[in-house]
Amino acid sequence: MNEIGYRIKRIRKENNLNQSQFAQSIGISQGYLSEIEMGNGNPSAETLISIRA
């Protein structure tokens, strides 16, 4: 897991959301969120802004 993936996972867990709920709330697929959290994908700037909002 890379640093960004770890941070995103931490934010998701702090909000008591599963991957499907969190992915839907930020406008990406659950599979893509999983890839990001595992360090196999990089979130776009738009995705990062959605998480921050």
C-alpha positions as CSV (number, residue, x, y, z in Angstrom):
1,M,0.0,0.0,0.0
2,N,1.3,3.4,-0.9
3,E,1.0,6.5,1.2
4,I,-2.0,8.0,-0.7
5,G,-3.8,4.7,-0.7
6,Y,-3.3,4.4,3.1
7,R,-4.5,7.9,3.7
8,I,-7.6,7.4,1.6
9,K,-8.4,4.1,3.4
10,R,-8.0,5.9,6.7
11,I,-10.4,8.6,5.7
12,R,-12.9,6.0,4.6
13,K,-12.7,4.1,7.8
14,E,-12.9,7.3,10.0
15,N,-16.2,8.0,8.3
16,N,-17.4,4.4,8.9
17,L,-18.0,3.7,5.3
18,N,-17.4,0.5,3.3
19,Q,-15.6,0.7,-0.1
20,S,-18.9,0.7,-2.0
21,Q,-20.4,3.5,0.0
22,F,-17.3,5.7,-0.1
23,A,-16.7,5.1,-3.8
24,Q,-20.3,6.1,-4.6
25,S,-19.9,9.2,-2.5
26,I,-16.8,10.4,-4.4
27,G,-18.0,9.2,-7.9
28,I,-15.7,6.3,-8.7
29,S,-16.2,2.5,-8.8
30,Q,-15.6,0.3,-5.9
31,G,-13.0,-1.6,-7.9
32,Y,-11.1,1.5,-8.7
33,L,-11.2,2.6,-5.0
34,S,-9.8,-0.9,-4.1
35,E,-7.0,-0.5,-6.5
36,I,-6.1,2.9,-5.1
37,E,-6.2,1.7,-1.5
38,M,-3.9,-1.3,-2.4
39,G,-1.4,1.1,-4.2
40,N,-2.2,-0.3,-7.7
41,G,-3.9,2.9,-8.9
42,N,-3.5,6.6,-8.6
43,P,-6.4,8.9,-7.9
44,S,-7.1,11.7,-10.3
45,A,-7.0,15.3,-9.1
46,E,-10.8,15.3,-9.4
47,T,-11.0,12.2,-7.1
48,L,-8.8,13.8,-4.5
49,I,-10.9,17.0,-4.6
50,S,-14.1,14.9,-4.1
51,I,-12.5,13.2,-1.1
52,R,-11.6,16.5,0.4
53,A,-15.0,18.0,0.0
